Amino acid sequence: MTFHSMWAELLPVGRSSASGGYRRFAWTGADADCRDWFRAQAEARGLTYEVDRNGNQWAWLGDPAEGDAVVTGSHLDSVPDGGAFDGPLGVVSSFAALDELRARHVKFTRPVAIVNFGDEEGARFGLACVGSRLAAGQLTVEQAHRLTDADGITLPQAMERAGYDPDTIGPDPERLSRIGAFVELHVEQGRALDLSGDRVGIASAIWPHGRWRFDFRGEANHAGTTRLVDRRDPMLSYAETVLAARREAQLAGAVATFGKISVEPNGVNAIPSLVRGWLDSRAADQATLDTVVTGVEKAAREYAEAHGVELDVVRESFTPVVEFEHALRDELARILGRDKHAGLTVPVLGTGAGHDAGILSGTVPTAMLFVRNPTGVSHSPAEYAAEDDCVAGVTALADVLEGLACR
């Protein structure tokens, strides 16, 4: 199958007719359809298909037991009403790159694999990169068992309902030890390539980032009969904290976003008793990130005290700065700059978005390729990459795989 036919086949899966965005959440029907698609692609190419103990899917060319494998891939799940490219572009491009290498009649000297990591976005259970975190031992079994969705369904329950055995989840060092290099292709989540005029780029690092939950607890009361001076309204403290997050991020040259909120009792004519908001913050370095989050929390506590509201702040996840291995990064630049690519500039750029490649970087050598996004929009139905740029990404990935696995 061509890149275009694979893309067209996957495009309708999990797409909302109302928003035009995608709702491919972990261990749901849409996720199962994506997994079926991945398996079909693997089997159509005669690849050895397997699912690991954490629900990640693998398609192998060659014997994985030989080790020093070159692995590529990404994820197929989405954020709520996300775009079509974040994750799937990397998986579809991986199969297309393998097809191109076979058309070139190259001889592989190392095993090659394509992977679909489960629950990368964390849309259902609130923690990103669950599949890769479990495999790398960055998420314990106990922590994983405590993850729940909005309906109170735990991760193990969701896995079991989808036909997987949750009792097997946990670190997978033996499998990861087979990997000599992991290269993830991803649509750029920003406009750096568009501004530079380049179709493909190489990642230098992932900014440190995390998610913090702010619980503002006040007193539920009648919205029509309670005097303003008698209220303990947590919504006021929350609203002021949202503005504080923007202010602190702007001053520090970072980003901070309250993008998710839960309100109790959530009535139009009721003063809330609880407002729970989730802060996502990212910065180019750890010191800057600490400054932003500390500033937001300090402001939130001042607002809460002023309104007679209690506040709890919990860090739910955190990923330190990830510097991709320089030797592998430089090898990608060498491969993409040689022979027929002479004269092609391949910029190296950082990103504020987290990826499975970042999780694996502490265990195996990892690198990333970015494909140009002309609008810079991501996590939205407006996310986009032109067909010519997608094809250029496939060619670049094929060149990289050939350079790494056929020498």
Secondary structure, 3 states (H helix, E strand, C coil): CCHHHHHHHHCCCCECCCCCCECCCCCCHHHHHHHHHHHHHHHHCCCEEEECCCCCEEEEECCHHHCCEEEEEEECCCCCCECCCCCHHHHHHHHHHHHHHHHCCCCCCCCEEEEEECCCCCCCCCCCCHHHHHHHCCCCHHHHHHCECCCCCEHHHHHHHCCCCHHHCCCCHHHHCCEEEEEEEEECCCCHHHHHCCCEEEEEEECCEEEEEEEEECCCEECCCCCHHHCCCHHHHHHHHHHHHHHHHHHHCCEEEEEEEEEECCCCCEECCEEEEEEEEECCCHHHHHHHHHHHHHHHHHHHHHCCCEEEEEEEEEECCEECCHHHHHHHHHHHCCHHHCCCCCCEEEECCCCHHHHHCCCCCEEEEEECCCCCCCCCCCCCCCHHHHHHHHHHHHHHHHHHHCC
